[in-house]
Amino acid sequence: MKHFEQQNSQPIQHQEVNKKHGVPALISFFIPGMGQLIKGHIGKAFLIWLLIVGAFVIFAIGGVSTQQGDDSKAVLTLLGLVALVVIFFWNIYDAYNSN
């Protein structure tokens, strides 16, 4: 019985779990940058907004006058689209994993 009391007398250490992961990630899915803003990462939120605007401008420049035989505009369109997708998913990942 003494052995049992010794084991129970030691304090149990609990890990603090940050439960603020899912909601910011979900909000970032619908409004990119808002998850970072909720967590207090204002600089990251503005960076995401600037990156999205920049990628959209590249996408729009490439898509405005895409003509046959003009591969440079098609490359800009594709580059802008890929950048938008990468930024979007990185935004959700960052909102979920950052503290």
Beta strands, then each sheet from edge to edge (+ up, - down):
end
